[in-house]
Amino acid sequence: MTAGRARTRPRGSPCVVLPYTVADGARNMALDEAMLELAAGGSTLLRFYGWEPWCLSLGRHQEAPDRLLGRSRHELRPGIDAVRRPTGGRSVFHGPEITYAFACPARAWGGPRAVLQTVHRALAEGLRSVDVPLDAAQGNDAEANFAAASRISAASCFRDPAPGELTARGRKLVGSAQCRRGRGVLQHGSVLLEDRQRFGDLDGPDIGPDERAEAGVSGKGPAIGLNELLDPVPRPRLIVERLADSVARAFGAPAAPASAAADASGEIATSTALNRLAARYERSHRSGAWLWRR
């Protein structure tokens, strides 16, 4: 490097937006891990997805309470799945929400802290484009964002909003977590359509609702869903398209509608590689030993 020249990180390849999908917890986390592996090889990838069935996720290093050890992943409550994320942080209940995953090379786009801040700013822009009244100065505190995405405890990720996170009316709307593995970075998070997070608190009495109707009442806790902010709530497909467009533009490429099939040859090749890698990770994500490890 020439003396006196400022060191800069590589910009990274333009963002490839993958089609929106709905899957169970093990499949979703396997796909996210596959994204991380492709990112280590130089790709910048973005996808949005949903959960079927609804699912409790634990952070990678989060200890499960003794009362849950030895259970199968389907024994929390009828119809509720469970999975362990590759990222750190705390438990999240994935019900009515839009989930995003972003992966890129660890040395690209300014590094992990800058990536976290850029993603949050882009999400804020996309949410404001559908008239979500976010609190002021959202996504601008890189250090606070990075610390919030790395916290570990048995409590829900949404229990304690931290400075720099995306909030509305002082309550947390978007929860994110990030990890670095080798040369890749993965960040994923939840945009709540409704607040069901009390069912994801491992410290609390409820681990997943007995049935979906039981979870229908949004609380007035530290989390908030779009249903408390907008009437009517825009179609999820429109929200996904706005968020995908905003994040993709922030990382060097215009986004095609996230709900559309990937018809460009590059996107088809990426989807094929992603699915092939995900099959390798999926078995471990279906393992009770991995889910409840201490």
Secondary structure, 3 states (H helix, E strand, C coil): CCCCCCCCCCCCCCCEECCCEEECHHHHHHHHHHHHHHHHCCCCEEEEEEECCCEEEECCCCCCCHHHCCCCCCCCCCCCEEEECCCCCCEEEECCEEEEEEEEECCCCCCHHHHHHHHHHHHHHHHHCCCCCCCCCCCCCHHHHHHHCCCCCCCECCCCCCCCCCEECCEECEEEEEEEECCEEEEEEEEECCCCHHHHCCCCCCCCCCCHHHHHCCCCCCECCHHHCCCCCCCHHHHHHHHHHHHHHHCCCCCCCCCCCCCCHHHHHHHHHHHHHHHHHHHHHCCHHHHCCC
